[in-house]
Amino acid sequence: MTPKLSRLAAEHLPVGQSVDLGSHSVSEAEIIRFASEWDSQYFHTDPETAHESHFGGLIASGLHTLSIFQRLSVLGVLNVKG
């Protein structure tokens, strides 16, 4: 019998198993607010200058997207209420 995902340690999660964690829409204001405090590179904080970057526009920080993933995984897999 396979234990519930909510009871498994990360190293015991089945390889290849997909888990729907839901979603989170990120606004431009949220991207800029997060990056201004935690990752203030211009392509995260300045929409106009970001168009000149190799990304071609404003992008969310990797730290930001990792933080969103962490929250979704805690809420979705561990069933912790946010």
C-alpha positions in Angstrom: 0.0 0.0 0.0 1.4 3.4 -1.0 1.2 6.0 1.8 -0.6 9.3 1.1 1.5 11.9 -0.6 0.8 14.2 2.3 2.7 11.8 4.6 5.7 11.2 2.4 9.1 12.8 2.8 10.4 14.3 -0.4 12.9 11.5 -0.9 10.1 9.0 -0.9 7.9 10.7 -3.5 7.3 8.4 -6.4 9.5 9.3 -9.4 7.4 10.4 -12.3 4.3 11.0 -10.3 2.4 14.2 -11.2 0.7 16.2 -8.5 -1.6 19.1 -9.3 -0.6 22.0 -7.0 -3.0 24.5 -8.4 -1.9 27.8 -9.8 -1.0 31.4 -8.8 -1.3 34.3 -11.2 1.5 36.9 -10.9 0.9 40.6 -11.6 3.5 43.0 -12.8 3.1 44.9 -9.5 3.8 41.7 -7.6 6.9 40.9 -9.7 8.3 44.4 -9.1 7.4 44.5 -5.4 9.1 41.1 -4.7 12.2 41.9 -6.8 12.6 45.4 -5.4 13.2 43.8 -2.0 14.8 40.5 -2.9 16.3 40.5 -6.4 16.6 44.0 -7.8 18.0 43.3 -11.2 16.5 45.7 -13.8 14.7 43.0 -15.8 12.7 42.2 -12.6 12.0 45.8 -11.6 12.0 48.2 -14.6 9.4 47.3 -17.3 10.8 49.8 -19.8 14.4 48.9 -19.5 13.6 45.2 -19.3 12.4 45.4 -22.9 16.1 46.0 -23.9 17.2 42.8 -22.1 17.6 39.4 -23.8 14.3 38.5 -22.1 12.5 41.1 -24.1 10.4 42.3 -21.1 9.8 42.1 -17.4 10.3 38.7 -15.9 9.7 37.3 -12.4 12.8 36.4 -10.3 13.6 32.8 -10.0 13.5 33.3 -6.3 10.0 34.6 -6.6 8.8 31.6 -8.7 10.5 29.2 -6.3 8.7 30.9 -3.4 5.4 30.5 -5.2 6.1 26.8 -5.9 7.0 26.3 -2.2 3.7 27.8 -1.0 1.7 25.8 -3.6 3.4 22.6 -2.6 2.8 23.1 1.1 -0.8 24.0 0.5 -1.4 21.3 -2.1 0.6 18.3 -1.0 0.9 18.7 2.8 -2.7 20.1 3.0 -1.6 22.9 5.2 -4.1 25.8 5.3 -2.7 29.2 4.1 
